[in-house]
Amino acid sequence: MPCGRAGEQRRRLPLRPHDGHDRAGLRRGLRRQREGPVLPAELAPAMALRGGGAIVNVTTMVAEYGHSGYSLYGSSKAAIVLLTKSWAAEFGPRGVRVNAVSPGPTRTEGTAPMGEDLEILARTLPAGRPASPEEIAEAITFLASPRASFVHGTTLHVDGGRWAV
């Protein structure tokens, strides 16, 4: 099961106000973020020939709401949300399901540089804490499994309740 993911946190777009980015860095970061799901989509025709499959893209909660300092990162991930829907429409009739998982704050090696800021952000959520990588993996596993056979073009928000409030 291909999982479209753009890269490690430390290689992602820097989190800063929009006017703090230079043009070249902006282009590099946006390209990296958008190209993450391209490989899984390239596999979709072969999956269709084999009778089907599932692709799960990974986006972020800031793809669907404004958050200061996250404009470039969030907008690049918003493109993945739309690609997920478009590819579901395109590949679904050929037996390939395409969905996405939208994690909230997750404590990983890649988010370690955020330090206490991650905890502060997580405390604003109904869950009141960051996710573990295993919790995100469970959502991806579900969407890739036959149990999600009627789920197409959906973004599953695994964000501690942020999408709800």
C-alpha positions as CSV (number, residue, x, y, z in Angstrom):
1,M,0.0,0.0,0.0
2,P,1.6,3.2,-1.1
3,C,1.6,6.1,1.4
4,G,2.2,9.5,-0.1
5,R,4.4,11.6,2.3
6,A,6.6,14.5,1.4
7,G,9.5,14.2,3.8
8,E,10.8,14.5,7.3
9,Q,9.8,17.5,9.5
10,R,13.3,18.9,9.4
11,R,13.2,19.1,5.6
12,R,9.7,20.7,5.4
13,L,9.0,24.3,4.8
14,P,10.3,26.5,7.6
15,L,7.5,27.6,9.8
16,R,7.6,31.4,9.7
17,P,5.4,34.3,8.5
18,H,5.0,34.4,4.7
19,D,7.2,37.5,4.3
20,G,10.1,35.6,5.9
21,H,10.6,33.3,2.9
22,D,12.8,34.0,-0.1
23,R,11.5,33.0,-3.5
24,A,14.0,30.2,-4.2
25,G,13.4,28.5,-0.8
26,L,9.7,28.9,-1.2
27,R,9.7,27.1,-4.6
28,R,11.9,24.3,-3.3
29,G,9.8,23.7,-0.3
30,L,6.5,23.8,-2.2
31,R,7.8,21.5,-4.9
32,R,9.0,18.9,-2.3
33,Q,5.7,19.0,-0.4
34,R,3.6,18.6,-3.6
35,E,5.7,15.8,-5.1
36,G,5.4,13.5,-2.1
37,P,2.2,11.7,-3.4
38,V,3.4,11.5,-7.0
39,L,5.1,8.1,-6.7
40,P,2.0,6.4,-5.2
41,A,-0.1,7.9,-8.0
42,E,2.3,6.6,-10.6
43,L,1.6,3.1,-9.1
44,A,-2.2,3.5,-9.4
45,P,-2.5,2.2,-13.0
46,A,-0.6,-1.0,-12.1
47,M,-2.8,-1.4,-9.1
48,A,-5.8,-1.1,-11.3
49,L,-4.5,-3.8,-13.6
50,R,-4.0,-6.1,-10.6
51,G,-7.7,-5.5,-9.7
52,G,-7.4,-2.7,-7.2
53,G,-5.5,-1.2,-4.3
54,A,-5.3,1.7,-1.9
55,I,-3.3,4.8,-1.7
56,V,-3.1,6.9,1.5
57,N,-1.7,10.4,1.4
58,V,-0.6,12.2,4.5
59,T,-1.5,15.9,4.9
60,T,-1.9,18.1,8.0
61,M,-4.5,19.8,10.0
62,V,-3.1,23.2,8.9
63,A,-4.1,22.3,5.3
64,E,-7.7,23.2,6.2
65,Y,-7.5,26.2,8.6
66,G,-5.3,29.2,8.9
67,H,-2.5,29.2,11.5
68,S,0.1,32.0,11.7
69,G,3.5,30.9,10.4
70,Y,2.1,27.9,8.5
71,S,0.9,29.5,5.3
72,L,3.3,27.8,2.9
73,Y,3.3,24.5,4.6
74,G,-0.5,24.4,5.0
75,S,-1.1,25.5,1.4
76,S,1.3,22.9,0.0
77,K,-0.6,20.2,2.0
78,A,-4.0,21.6,1.0
79,A,-2.9,20.7,-2.6
80,I,-2.6,17.1,-1.4
81,V,-6.1,17.2,0.0
82,L,-7.4,18.2,-3.5
83,L,-5.1,15.6,-5.3
84,T,-6.6,13.0,-3.0
85,K,-10.1,13.8,-4.0
86,S,-9.2,14.1,-7.7
87,W,-7.3,10.9,-7.8
88,A,-10.2,9.1,-6.0
89,A,-12.5,10.2,-8.8
90,E,-10.0,9.2,-11.4
91,F,-8.7,5.9,-10.1
92,G,-11.8,4.8,-8.0
93,P,-13.7,3.4,-11.0
94,R,-10.7,1.2,-11.8
95,G,-10.6,-0.2,-8.3
96,V,-8.0,2.0,-6.6
97,R,-9.1,3.8,-3.5
98,V,-7.3,7.1,-2.7
99,N,-7.7,8.7,0.8
100,A,-5.7,10.9,3.1
101,V,-4.9,11.1,6.8
102,S,-4.6,14.5,8.4
103,P,-2.6,14.3,11.6
104,G,-2.6,16.9,14.3
105,P,0.4,17.5,16.5
106,T,2.4,14.3,16.7
107,R,5.4,13.7,18.9
108,T,8.2,12.3,16.6
109,E,11.9,12.7,16.1
110,G,11.0,15.1,13.3
111,T,8.9,17.4,15.5
112,A,11.5,17.4,18.4
113,P,12.8,20.8,17.2
114,M,9.4,22.3,18.0
115,G,10.0,21.5,21.7
116,E,7.4,22.9,24.1
117,D,5.5,24.6,21.2
118,L,4.2,21.2,20.2
119,E,2.8,20.6,23.7
120,I,1.3,24.1,23.8
121,L,-0.4,23.5,20.4
122,A,-1.7,20.1,21.5
123,R,-3.2,21.5,24.7
124,T,-5.5,23.6,22.6
125,L,-7.1,20.4,21.2
126,P,-10.0,18.5,22.8
127,A,-7.6,15.5,23.3
128,G,-5.2,17.9,25.1
129,R,-2.0,16.0,24.1
130,P,0.0,15.2,21.0
131,A,-0.6,12.0,19.1
132,S,1.8,9.1,19.0
133,P,3.1,7.9,15.6
134,E,1.4,4.6,16.3
135,E,-2.0,6.4,16.5
136,I,-1.4,8.0,13.0
137,A,-0.2,4.6,11.7
138,E,-3.4,3.0,12.9
139,A,-5.5,5.4,10.8
140,I,-3.4,4.8,7.7
141,T,-3.6,1.1,8.2
142,F,-7.4,1.3,8.5
143,L,-7.7,3.3,5.2
144,A,-5.5,0.9,3.4
145,S,-7.4,-2.1,4.7
146,P,-10.5,-3.9,3.2
147,R,-12.5,-2.5,6.2
148,A,-12.4,0.9,4.4
149,S,-13.5,-0.6,1.0
150,F,-16.3,2.0,0.6
151,V,-14.1,5.0,1.7
152,H,-13.0,7.0,-1.4
153,G,-11.6,10.5,-1.5
154,T,-11.8,11.2,2.2
155,T,-9.5,12.9,4.6
156,L,-9.5,11.2,8.0
157,H,-8.7,13.8,10.6
158,V,-6.5,12.2,13.3
159,D,-6.0,15.5,15.0
160,G,-7.1,15.2,18.6
161,G,-10.4,16.9,17.8
162,R,-9.1,20.0,16.1
163,W,-11.3,19.5,13.0
164,A,-14.4,19.4,15.3
165,V,-13.8,22.6,17.1
